[in-house]
Amino acid sequence: MEQKELQNILNTHKNRKSFDLVVIGAGPAGYAAAMRAVDFGKSVCLIEKDKLGGAGIFHGALSSKTLWEISQRVAEINDIQSQSIRCTLDLTWQEILQTVDASKDERYKQYQYNAQALEEKLGKENLCVKQGRGYILSKNQVAIYQGDVLEEVVDAHYILIATGSKPRYLPNIQVDEKTILTSDGIENLSDYPRSMVIVGAGVVGCEFATIFSNFGKTKVYIIDRAPRILPFEDADISDFVAEKLEEKNVTIHHNAQLLRLEKKGDGVEYEISYPDGRTEVMQVEKALLSIGRNPVVEGIGRENLSLELSKTGCMKDFDTQTGVDNVYVAGDVSGRIALVNVGEIEARHAVERMFGDAQKALSYDNICSIMFLNPEVAAVGMNEQQCEERGIPIKVVKIDYSLIPRAIAMRKTQGFFKIIVTHDKAMKILGMRAVGEHASSAIQAIGLLIKMDKGIIDLSELIHPHPSIIEGIQECVRALLGTATFKPSVYAEKIQCYANASGVKTPLQNL
């Protein structure tokens, strides 16, 4: 924006409100930043162009995980019913969407009620929630647009950009969110698709493959460019997940290059090729593009501050602070880890840097994440292949779910725990993976110990509740210490202890 144009806008809007912090975007990150600033007694203007909660509620984690929860229950009930030749549970797609809508509405109202109550209590001069598009005019002024109409200009001591992300598209593929969809268009479906191809074998692609295969009404295909799905995880994880998907009649096109994907009649036709020269043409009813998300960095005025972008199109920052000293970023737009909990912690950290006494840079070493698959996969810290890439000698222990009493009681014995520690006397915890029922409940304590830079001795002294899935952690630790109840030498197929140095695995000589 030219200086003359900026000055004209400021002259037109002379009676400006002033805030300690202006937040652009009220998804999980932006909302968390506003509430944290309130804790410091600071005045905040929170700007959101759509609805409070953003994609985190309406097109992301909450809606997709509600779908997953329903699909898991349907699959479990129908598995039981099929064993006794009883009628299966048959929910309509509209009934499914009603539950998803109820979930979104409940969370949205919580965001809305909290903000409205605080606005009334503190006064709009201290907390002002504005619907509109936030646009940075300068390092201390933000415009609020309604469509193309400039409604208001506010002054800001600090600015936080939390504009989130949007689905990534592929060139030459026309997405209409009806036949060829992204995750934003799932709820546009009028019924279960008879067949669907998912382009992309990352977390989101595998989650939607799990959801639709669980309902048992959709033949699912996955196009995977790599030799295995979830390539960022260890092979034992991705192989296990692939096996479970295939058991649900999901076809995975491994090592497949997408040549074309287009609407044909009322459906979709796609063509793929393989390294050996073979090609394959398939017809399905729907296609879902699941190839990641792009940060929303356009239309927010970043060029007025010459804010730099990384090679991946994300906002460049150091510990949430951009190259402009009073402008910060948080959430998907920062381009680190696109998770709600990460966005929230980045936003809170940014505000603590602005108004508090945050001394340490934000660490991502102990981020806990969940992959909503069948069964669920939980992760914290590094995996084996990351340790190999960094040349870190490690010790690894794996224990099968079939040795955990709670898993036996639930009749859910498929899965395993895997803990990775340093190959030294301290055996400090570097990471953990859990695959199976209740996996997500098992990783939090490990995340805390990673943050505290502790070893497995501290974990071995913790008394775990019985019967619980997390007793598997206790057995992992005991196996590494050579004190396991069930000996690895006896249960060699169910308990594995080995050293890994640069990809060379050597069994540990534990009884």
NORRAFEN-V708277 format. One record per residue. N is the residue number from 0. RES is the residue in one letter. SS is DSSP state (@ for helix, = for strand, . for the rest). PHI is phi as a letter, one per 40 degrees, with the letter a starting at -180 (999 if undefined). Layout:
[[N:RES:SS:PHI] [N:RES:SS:PHI]]
//
This chain:
[[0:M:.:999] [1:E:.:c] [2:Q:@:d] [3:K:@:c] [4:E:@:c] [5:L:@:d] [6:Q:@:c] [7:N:@:c] [8:I:@:c] [9:L:@:c] [10:N:@:c] [11:T:@:c] [12:H:.:b] [13:K:.:c] [14:N:.:c] [15:R:.:c] [16:K:=:c] [17:S:=:b] [18:F:=:b] [19:D:=:c] [20:L:=:a] [21:V:=:b] [22:V:=:b] [23:I:=:b] [24:G:.:h] [25:A:.:b] [26:G:=:c] [27:P:@:d] [28:A:@:c] [29:G:@:c] [30:Y:@:c] [31:A:@:c] [32:A:@:c] [33:A:@:c] [34:M:@:c] [35:R:@:c] [36:A:@:c] [37:V:@:d] [38:D:@:d] [39:F:.:c] [40:G:.:g] [41:K:.:c] [42:S:.:c] [43:V:=:b] [44:C:=:b] [45:L:=:b] [46:I:=:b] [47:E:=:b] [48:K:.:c] [49:D:.:b] [50:K:.:b] [51:L:.:d] [52:G:=:h] [53:G:@:f] [54:A:@:c] [55:G:@:d] [56:I:@:c] [57:F:@:c] [58:H:.:b] [59:G:.:b] [60:A:@:d] [61:L:@:c] [62:S:@:c] [63:S:@:c] [64:K:@:c] [65:T:@:c] [66:L:@:d] [67:W:@:c] [68:E:@:d] [69:I:@:c] [70:S:@:c] [71:Q:@:c] [72:R:@:c] [73:V:@:c] [74:A:@:c] [75:E:@:c] [76:I:@:c] [77:N:@:c] [78:D:@:c] [79:I:@:c] [80:Q:@:c] [81:S:@:c] [82:Q:@:c] [83:S:.:b] [84:I:.:f] [85:R:.:b] [86:C:.:c] [87:T:.:c] [88:L:.:c] [89:D:.:b] [90:L:.:c] [91:T:.:c] [92:W:@:c] [93:Q:@:c] [94:E:@:c] [95:I:@:c] [96:L:@:c] [97:Q:@:c] [98:T:@:c] [99:V:@:c] [100:D:@:c] [101:A:@:c] [102:S:@:c] [103:K:@:c] [104:D:@:c] [105:E:@:c] [106:R:@:c] [107:Y:@:c] [108:K:@:c] [109:Q:@:c] [110:Y:@:d] [111:Q:@:c] [112:Y:@:c] [113:N:@:d] [114:A:@:c] [115:Q:@:c] [116:A:@:c] [117:L:@:c] [118:E:@:d] [119:E:@:c] [120:K:@:c] [121:L:@:c] [122:G:.:g] [123:K:.:c] [124:E:.:c] [125:N:.:b] [126:L:=:a] [127:C:=:b] [128:V:=:c] [129:K:=:b] [130:Q:=:c] [131:G:.:i] [132:R:=:b] [133:G:=:c] [134:Y:=:b] [135:I:=:c] [136:L:=:c] [137:S:=:a] [138:K:.:c] [139:N:.:b] [140:Q:=:b] [141:V:=:b] [142:A:=:c] [143:I:=:b] [144:Y:=:b] [145:Q:=:b] [146:G:.:g] [147:D:.:c] [148:V:=:c] [149:L:=:c] [150:E:=:c] [151:E:=:a] [152:V:=:b] [153:V:=:b] [154:D:=:c] [155:A:=:b] [156:H:=:c] [157:Y:=:b] [158:I:=:b] [159:L:=:b] [160:I:=:c] [161:A:.:b] [162:T:.:c] [163:G:.:g] [164:S:=:a] [165:K:=:b] [166:P:=:d] [167:R:.:c] [168:Y:.:b] [169:L:.:b] [170:P:.:c] [171:N:.:g] [172:I:.:b] [173:Q:.:c] [174:V:.:c] [175:D:.:b] [176:E:.:f] [177:K:.:b] [178:T:.:b] [179:I:=:b] [180:L:=:b] [181:T:.:b] [182:S:@:c] [183:D:@:c] [184:G:@:b] [185:I:@:d] [186:E:@:c] [187:N:@:c] [188:L:.:c] [189:S:.:c] [190:D:.:a] [191:Y:.:c] [192:P:.:c] [193:R:.:c] [194:S:=:a] [195:M:=:a] [196:V:=:b] [197:I:=:b] [198:V:=:c] [199:G:.:h] [200:A:.:b] [201:G:.:c] [202:V:@:c] [203:V:@:c] [204:G:@:d] [205:C:@:c] [206:E:@:c] [207:F:@:c] [208:A:@:c] [209:T:@:c] [210:I:@:d] [211:F:@:c] [212:S:@:c] [213:N:@:c] [214:F:@:c] [215:G:.:g] [216:K:.:b] [217:T:.:b] [218:K:=:c] [219:V:=:b] [220:Y:=:b] [221:I:=:b] [222:I:=:c] [223:D:.:b] [224:R:.:c] [225:A:.:c] [226:P:.:c] [227:R:.:a] [228:I:.:c] [229:L:.:f] [230:P:.:c] [231:F:.:c] [232:E:.:b] [233:D:.:c] [234:A:@:c] [235:D:@:c] [236:I:@:c] [237:S:@:c] [238:D:@:c] [239:F:@:c] [240:V:@:c] [241:A:@:c] [242:E:@:c] [243:K:@:c] [244:L:@:c] [245:E:@:c] [246:E:@:c] [247:K:.:c] [248:N:.:g] [249:V:.:c] [250:T:=:c] [251:I:=:b] [252:H:=:c] [253:H:.:c] [254:N:.:f] [255:A:=:b] [256:Q:=:b] [257:L:=:c] [258:L:=:c] [259:R:=:a] [260:L:=:a] [261:E:=:a] [262:K:=:c] [263:K:=:b] [264:G:.:g] [265:D:.:c] [266:G:=:b] [267:V:=:b] [268:E:=:b] [269:Y:=:b] [270:E:=:b] [271:I:=:b] [272:S:=:b] [273:Y:=:b] [274:P:.:d] [275:D:.:c] [276:G:.:g] [277:R:.:c] [278:T:=:b] [279:E:=:a] [280:V:=:b] [281:M:=:b] [282:Q:=:b] [283:V:=:b] [284:E:.:c] [285:K:=:b] [286:A:=:b] [287:L:=:b] [288:L:=:c] [289:S:.:b] [290:I:.:b] [291:G:.:h] [292:R:=:b] [293:N:=:b] [294:P:=:c] [295:V:.:c] [296:V:.:b] [297:E:.:c] [298:G:.:g] [299:I:.:b] [300:G:.:g] [301:R:@:c] [302:E:@:c] [303:N:@:c] [304:L:.:b] [305:S:.:f] [306:L:.:c] [307:E:.:c] [308:L:=:b] [309:S:.:c] [310:K:.:c] [311:T:.:c] [312:G:.:g] [313:C:.:c] [314:M:=:c] [315:K:.:c] [316:D:.:a] [317:F:=:b] [318:D:.:f] [319:T:.:g] [320:Q:=:c] [321:T:.:c] [322:G:.:c] [323:V:.:c] [324:D:.:d] [325:N:.:b] [326:V:=:b] [327:Y:=:b] [328:V:=:b] [329:A:.:a] [330:G:@:g] [331:D:@:d] [332:V:@:c] [333:S:@:c] [334:G:.:g] [335:R:.:c] [336:I:.:b] [337:A:.:c] [338:L:.:b] [339:V:@:d] [340:N:@:c] [341:V:@:c] [342:G:@:d] [343:E:@:c] [344:I:@:c] [345:E:@:c] [346:A:@:c] [347:R:@:c] [348:H:@:c] [349:A:@:d] [350:V:@:c] [351:E:@:c] [352:R:@:c] [353:M:@:c] [354:F:@:b] [355:G:.:b] [356:D:.:b] [357:A:.:d] [358:Q:.:c] [359:K:.:b] [360:A:.:c] [361:L:.:c] [362:S:.:b] [363:Y:.:b] [364:D:.:c] [365:N:.:b] [366:I:.:c] [367:C:=:c] [368:S:=:b] [369:I:=:b] [370:M:=:b] [371:F:.:c] [372:L:.:b] [373:N:.:b] [374:P:.:c] [375:E:.:c] [376:V:=:b] [377:A:=:b] [378:A:=:a] [379:V:=:a] [380:G:=:g] [381:M:.:c] [382:N:.:b] [383:E:@:c] [384:Q:@:c] [385:Q:@:c] [386:C:@:c] [387:E:@:c] [388:E:@:c] [389:R:.:c] [390:G:.:g] [391:I:.:c] [392:P:.:c] [393:I:=:b] [394:K:=:b] [395:V:=:b] [396:V:=:b] [397:K:=:b] [398:I:=:b] [399:D:=:c] [400:Y:@:d] [401:S:@:c] [402:L:@:c] [403:I:.:b] [404:P:@:d] [405:R:@:c] [406:A:@:c] [407:I:@:c] [408:A:@:c] [409:M:@:c] [410:R:.:g] [411:K:.:b] [412:T:.:c] [413:Q:.:c] [414:G:.:i] [415:F:=:a] [416:F:=:b] [417:K:=:a] [418:I:=:b] [419:I:=:b] [420:V:=:b] [421:T:=:c] [422:H:.:c] [423:D:.:a] [424:K:.:c] [425:A:.:c] [426:M:.:f] [427:K:=:c] [428:I:=:c] [429:L:=:b] [430:G:=:a] [431:M:=:a] [432:R:=:b] [433:A:=:b] [434:V:=:b] [435:G:.:i] [436:E:.:c] [437:H:.:g] [438:A:@:d] [439:S:@:c] [440:S:@:c] [441:A:.:c] [442:I:.:b] [443:Q:@:c] [444:A:@:c] [445:I:@:c] [446:G:@:d] [447:L:@:c] [448:L:@:c] [449:I:@:c] [450:K:@:c] [451:M:.:c] [452:D:.:f] [453:K:.:b] [454:G:=:b] [455:I:@:c] [456:I:@:d] [457:D:@:c] [458:L:@:c] [459:S:@:c] [460:E:.:c] [461:L:.:c] [462:I:.:c] [463:H:.:c] [464:P:.:c] [465:H:.:b] [466:P:.:c] [467:S:.:a] [468:I:.:c] [469:I:.:c] [470:E:@:c] [471:G:@:c] [472:I:@:c] [473:Q:@:d] [474:E:@:c] [475:C:@:c] [476:V:@:c] [477:R:@:c] [478:A:@:c] [479:L:@:c] [480:L:@:c] [481:G:.:g] [482:T:.:b] [483:A:.:c] [484:T:.:c] [485:F:.:c] [486:K:.:c] [487:P:.:d] [488:S:.:c] [489:V:.:c] [490:Y:.:b] [491:A:.:c] [492:E:.:c] [493:K:.:b] [494:I:=:b] [495:Q:=:b] [496:C:=:b] [497:Y:=:a] [498:A:=:c] [499:N:=:b] [500:A:=:b] [501:S:.:f] [502:G:.:g] [503:V:=:c] [504:K:=:b] [505:T:=:b] [506:P:=:d] [507:L:.:c] [508:Q:.:c] [509:N:.:b] [510:L:.:c]]
//
